[in-house]
């Protein structure tokens, strides 16, 4: 596996990245990560109180 990593700014919604010659005629997987979006995500903001949850083991495992 060859990995090319680069930080670029998306101008007008387009990304342009020069790839090495080894990438020619190959299937390329692209992963896009956005910096600074972590503050806008609702990570660790939803809390569920499971202390009152009860489960019937016979129903779950079919015994």
VENHURA-V434994 format. One record per backbone hydrogen bond with DSSP energy under -1.0 kcal/mol. NH is the residue of the N-H (numbers start at 1). CO is the residue of the C=O. E is the energy in kcal/mol with one decimal. If there is no record, write none. Layout:
# VENHURA-V434994
NH	CO	E
NH	CO	E
This chain:
# VENHURA-V434994
11	14	-1.2
14	11	-2.1
23	20	-2.0
24	21	-1.6
26	23	-1.6
40	37	-1.2
41	37	-1.0
45	42	-1.4
53	50	-1.2
60	56	-2.0
61	57	-3.0
62	58	-1.1
